[in-house]
Amino acid sequence: MKVRCKNCLPKEGIEIPEFSSAEKEHYRKVKEGSTIRAVKKLIDEKKLSHRDAKYIVTHINIEYGQCNRCSFKQLDEEYGKCPKCSALNFNWKRS
């Protein structure tokens, strides 16, 4: 799936690899501890470029259903744009 954020890489976007539920939970937890470690793990485990790994980690929600940029609290799509600020969010459910 290809995604784009109007605030970063607005024209080209990136292709998102398929993540299992366990992988989503894993990367989300790693990001909570260290954003840099999460980027490194994506590079090593998914063979992504640094740019794409950083893009993915930056867009993973800190809190489920809440926009990372403006804190809008009613996001309901897994890979969706915030209706308030149009920022892309990876709204991965917590296990």
N, C-alpha and C positions, 0 to 999 in steps of 0.2 A: 504494500500500500504506500502511496506517495502522499506526504503531508507537507504543508507550508504554513509558516507563521508570518504574519504581516510585519512583524517587528525584526525578525532575523531570517535571512535568506528568503525574502518575499517573492522572488521570481522563480528560483529553481526548486526550492524545497529539497527534501531527501526521501529516499525509499526506505521505509521501515521494515526491518526483517520480521519474520513471524516469531513471536514470543509465546511460550507456553505460560500457563498460569503460574507455575512454579518459578519460571524465569522472571516473570514480572515482579513477583513477590521478592525474589532474591535481589534484583537490581534496585528495587524500591528501598529495601532495607539497607543495602550497601550505601545508597545515596544518603539516607538519613545519617549514617555514620561519617561518610566522607564523599563529597562530590568527586574529588579527584580519583579516589579509589574506584568509584563506580564507572568513571570514564575509562580508566585503565582496564577494568574487567571487561567492559564491552569491546574494547579494542582487541584484547587477548582472546576472549571467548567467542565473539561473533565476527572477528576479523573485519571490523569497521575502521574507517579512517578516523583520525582524531577529531576532525570537524563533525562528522556524523555522530560519533559517540557523545561528544559534548552537547550537540544539538538535542539528542535524545534525553540525556540526563537533565539538561536544563528544563525540559518540558514535562518531566515526571512530577505530578502533583505532590506536594508535601502533605497535604490533607485531602482525603478523598472528597470530591464534590466541590472543592474550593479552588478558584482560579489562582495560579501562582503570581499573576501580575497585579490584579486589582482586588483580590479577595472576594469576588462574587461567590456566593455559597450554594448555588443550585445547578451545578454542572451535572449532566446526566449521560453524556456520551463518553465512550472510552477514549476516542481520539477526536476531540472536538474543539471548536473555537468558542471562546467566552462570548455570550450575547452582549455583555456590557462593554468590553474593551477589545474584542476580537483576537485576543492572544490564544495561541494553540496550547492545549493542555493534554497530557497523557494521563487521563483520569483512571488509573488502574485501581481496581477494587482490592481492599485488604483481605487477606485470608484469615 
